[in-house]
């Protein structure tokens, strides 16, 4: 088996004008004004959830299981 021929890769030319345009757009973005009413809603967290969950149960299924566990148990009859 012979050596595999490889094509020479040409370096890509960077479009500096497009890069500068994107940089200007990014720098022109302004943060929202600090309105205390908006800040209250943004800082409020309804429920905390990890980014990567270990269990894949939905909230509905978790609440169903919790209600099911808290039900009174049926008495067991011994024969």
Secondary structure, DSSP 4 states (H G I P E B T S, - for coil): -PPPP-PPPPPPPP-HHHHHHHHHHHHH--PPP--HHHHHHHH--SS---SS-S----HHHHHHHHHHHTSPPPPPPP-
